[in-house]
C-alpha cells in the first residue's frame, strides 16, 4: 500500500466520521473524542517517523 492510498484511507475515515456526526449517527461528544483519537492512531500506525527516514 503506497503512502497515497494510506492517506486516502485516513482521509475517508475523517470524512465518514464528520458525515456521521452531521447526520446525527454519532453524538457530538463521541465525535469530538474520535476527532482527537484518529490523528493519534494515524501517527501510531504510519510506521517509521520522518526523522528516521531522512537519516537513513
N, C-alpha and C positions, 0 to 999 in steps of 0.2 A: 504494500500500500504506500503510495507516494505521499509526500508532505501535503500536496494539494488535496488529495482525496481525504486525508485525515482532517485537514482544516475544514473541508466542506461538511464532513460528518459532524464536527463540533458546532459549526455554524447552524446546521439544520437542527441540532438539539436545542440551541438557544432560541431559534425561531419557533420551534414546536412548543417550547415552554412559554414563550411570550404569547403565542396564539391561544394556547390552552388557558392561560390566565385571562386573556382578553375576553374570551367567550364564556368564562366562568367555570371551566372544568377544574381549575386549581385555585384555591383560595389565595388571597394576596400575601398572607404571612408565609404560606408554604412556597409560593413563587419567589418571594424575597430570599428565603433560605436557599432555594435551589440556584438562584442567580449568584449567590455568594459561593455555593459549593461547586458549581460547574467549572468555573475558572481554575479552582484548586485541583479538581480532578484532571483537567486538561494538562496542567503543568506537571502533575504527578505521573501521568501516563505517557507523556510525549518522549520519554527516554532520556538521552543524554542532554545536558544543558549546552547552550551555545558556546560558553567559555571553553568547555572541554573540546568541542568540535573544532574551534578555531585554533586551539593549542596543538591539536593532533596533526 
